[in-house]
Amino acid sequence: MKLPFFAGPIEFVLEPLSADDASQLPDLHAEDFQRPWAEHEFASLLDQPPVFGFAAWRVGNRKAGPAGFVLARLAAGEGEILTIAVARAYRRLGLGRDLMEAVLRELHAERAEALFLEVDENNRAAIALYRRLGFREVARRPAYYAHEDGPKSAALVMRRDLR
């Protein structure tokens, strides 16, 4: 399923990721994460058979490449966001929300009961987005994220009920 939409003067398409997209994701992931995933890690995840309940979406256009992506999995009725990234050049356009809503629709169709994620306590923009989408903090992992320029920060574990 492809869902076209416009964010300002740029047309974006929301569509499922495939293993062919793996080479385009590490640089985008590196914009947000100190330990970005390598191409082979993305390829391994994107090459899983559908039986694993894996959801992967990208937003962007095929000429310019992805402007963002999200990877999620479903096991035993619970979904988990593995990672989400939006290119700095395309932030504040609602692309992160669109990616999360695509996962929520897919998990709802699969009758998932809840969706979990973890986020750095210092990532205020992401936390605000997740709260607007109905997530609430259910746990905290102290000193979880290492930072080159300062002390470790906690990971907030967030949950959204889907039923």
C-alpha positions as CSV (number, residue, x, y, z in Angstrom):
1,M,0.0,0.0,0.0
2,K,1.3,3.4,-1.0
3,L,-0.2,6.5,0.6
4,P,0.8,9.8,-1.1
5,F,0.7,13.0,0.8
6,F,2.2,16.5,0.7
7,A,4.2,18.2,3.3
8,G,4.8,21.7,2.0
9,P,6.1,21.7,-1.6
10,I,7.4,18.1,-1.4
11,E,5.3,15.0,-2.2
12,F,6.0,12.1,0.1
13,V,4.9,8.5,-0.2
14,L,4.3,6.2,2.8
15,E,5.1,2.6,1.8
16,P,6.4,-0.6,3.3
17,L,10.2,-1.1,3.4
18,S,11.9,-4.0,1.7
19,A,15.3,-5.5,2.0
20,D,16.3,-3.5,-1.1
21,D,16.0,-0.4,1.0
22,A,18.7,-1.5,3.6
23,S,21.5,0.4,1.9
24,Q,19.7,3.7,2.3
25,L,19.0,3.5,6.0
26,P,22.3,3.6,7.9
27,D,23.1,7.3,7.0
28,L,19.6,8.4,8.0
29,H,19.8,6.3,11.2
30,A,23.2,7.9,12.0
31,E,21.5,11.4,12.2
32,D,19.7,10.3,15.4
33,F,21.7,7.6,17.0
34,Q,25.3,7.5,18.4
35,R,25.5,3.8,17.6
36,P,23.7,3.6,14.2
37,W,22.8,0.3,12.7
38,A,24.8,-1.0,9.8
39,E,23.4,-2.0,6.4
40,H,23.7,-5.7,7.2
41,E,21.6,-5.2,10.4
42,F,18.8,-3.5,8.5
43,A,19.0,-6.1,5.7
44,S,18.7,-9.0,8.2
45,L,15.6,-7.4,9.8
46,L,14.0,-6.5,6.5
47,D,14.6,-10.0,5.1
48,Q,12.6,-11.8,7.7
49,P,9.6,-13.8,6.6
50,P,6.2,-12.3,7.4
51,V,5.6,-15.0,10.0
52,F,7.7,-12.9,12.5
53,G,5.1,-10.1,12.5
54,F,7.5,-7.5,11.3
55,A,6.4,-4.1,10.2
56,A,8.6,-1.7,8.3
57,W,7.6,1.6,6.7
58,R,9.4,4.3,4.9
59,V,8.3,7.8,4.0
60,G,10.0,9.8,1.2
61,N,10.1,9.4,-2.6
62,R,12.0,7.0,-4.7
63,K,14.1,9.7,-6.4
64,A,15.3,11.5,-3.3
65,G,15.3,8.4,-1.1
66,P,13.8,7.9,2.4
67,A,13.0,10.9,4.5
68,G,12.2,8.6,7.4
69,F,11.5,5.1,8.4
70,V,10.2,2.9,11.3
71,L,10.8,-0.7,12.1
72,A,8.5,-2.6,14.5
73,R,7.8,-6.2,15.4
74,L,4.9,-8.1,16.8
75,A,5.2,-11.1,19.1
76,A,2.5,-12.7,21.4
77,G,0.1,-9.9,20.8
78,E,2.5,-7.1,21.7
79,G,4.2,-4.7,19.3
80,E,7.5,-3.1,19.8
81,I,9.1,-0.1,17.9
82,L,12.6,-1.2,17.2
83,T,13.7,2.1,15.7
84,I,12.4,5.2,14.1
85,A,14.2,8.0,12.3
86,V,13.3,11.1,10.3
87,A,16.0,13.1,8.4
88,R,16.8,16.4,10.1
89,A,15.9,18.2,6.9
90,Y,12.3,16.9,7.0
91,R,11.5,17.2,10.7
92,R,8.5,19.1,12.0
93,L,6.4,18.1,9.0
94,G,4.5,15.3,10.7
95,L,6.5,12.5,9.1
96,G,7.3,10.8,12.4
97,R,3.6,10.8,13.3
98,D,2.7,9.4,9.9
99,L,5.2,6.6,10.3
100,M,3.9,5.8,13.8
101,E,0.3,5.9,12.6
102,A,1.1,3.4,9.8
103,V,2.5,1.0,12.4
104,L,-0.5,1.5,14.7
105,R,-2.9,0.7,11.8
106,E,-0.9,-2.4,10.9
107,L,-0.8,-3.7,14.5
108,H,-4.5,-2.9,15.0
109,A,-5.2,-5.0,11.9
110,E,-3.1,-7.8,13.4
111,R,-5.2,-7.5,16.7
112,A,-2.2,-6.5,18.8
113,E,-3.0,-5.6,22.3
114,A,-0.3,-3.1,23.0
115,L,2.7,-1.3,21.5
116,F,5.9,-0.6,23.4
117,L,8.9,1.6,22.7
118,E,11.8,3.1,24.5
119,V,13.1,6.6,24.1
120,D,16.0,8.7,25.6
121,E,14.6,10.8,28.4
122,N,16.3,13.8,26.7
123,N,14.5,13.4,23.4
124,R,11.7,15.9,24.2
125,A,10.3,16.1,20.7
126,A,9.9,12.3,20.4
127,I,8.4,12.0,23.9
128,A,5.9,14.8,23.0
129,L,4.9,12.9,19.8
130,Y,4.5,9.6,21.6
131,R,2.3,11.2,24.3
132,R,0.1,12.8,21.6
133,L,-0.3,9.4,20.1
134,G,-1.5,8.0,23.5
135,F,1.7,6.4,24.9
136,R,2.4,6.6,28.6
137,E,5.6,5.9,30.6
138,V,5.5,2.5,32.2
139,A,9.1,2.0,33.2
140,R,12.5,3.7,33.3
141,R,16.0,2.2,32.6
142,P,18.5,4.3,34.4
143,A,21.9,5.2,32.7
144,Y,20.8,3.3,29.5
145,Y,22.0,5.6,26.8
146,A,25.7,6.6,26.6
147,H,26.6,10.0,25.3
148,E,30.0,11.2,24.1
149,D,29.6,14.6,25.6
150,G,28.1,13.8,29.0
151,P,26.6,11.4,31.5
152,K,24.4,8.5,30.5
153,S,20.7,9.1,30.3
154,A,17.7,7.0,31.1
155,A,15.5,5.2,28.7
156,L,11.8,5.7,29.1
157,V,9.7,2.6,28.4
158,M,6.4,3.7,26.9
159,R,3.2,1.8,26.2
160,R,0.1,2.3,24.2
161,D,-2.9,0.0,24.6
162,L,-4.4,-0.9,21.3
163,R,-7.7,-2.5,22.4
